[in-house]
Amino acid sequence: MSSTKERVATVMTGTRIAFYYGFIPTVLILGFMKGADEGTPSLSLLSLLWH
C-alpha cells in the first residue's frame, strides 16, 4: 500500500515540475505557430526580447 502512495506522490511531483517548466514555453510555441493578428506587428524572438 505504501509503495502505491509513493508512486502516486512521485507521479504528482513529476507532473507539477513538467507543468511548472513547460507551461510558458508551450504558450509561446503555440503563439508563434498561430502568428500575429491582423494589424499587429509580427512575432519574432527578437521582438519578444526587445520589449
N, C-alpha and C positions, 0 to 999 in steps of 0.2 A: 504494500500500500504506500509506503513512504517513497519507493522508487518512482511510482506514478506521480506523486506530488512533486518530486524533484524534477522529473521530466517535464511536467507542465510548467513549473517555475522557470526552467531553462528555456523552453519554447517562448514563454511570455517575455522573458528578458531579451531574447534574440529578436522577437517581433518589435519590442519597444526600441531597441537600438537601430534596427533596419528602418523603422518609421522616422526616427529622430534624424538620421543621417541621409535618408533618401527622399524625404518629402519635398524640400526646396529644389533639389536638382530635377526631380520629376516634373514639378510645376514649370520650371524654366525650360526643360526639353519640350514639354507639350506646348508651351507658348511659342517657342521657336518653330515648331512643326506647323502650328496654325498660321503663323505670320501676323503681321500688324493689320489692324483695322484700316479701312479707308480713311484718309485724312490725317493719319498719324505717321510719324517717322518710322522707317523700317527698323526692325530689331537687329542688332548685331552685338557681339560680345563687347566690342569697344564702346558702343553706346551705353551699355549697362555699366561698364567700369568708369565712364566719363562722369556720370551723374552720381 
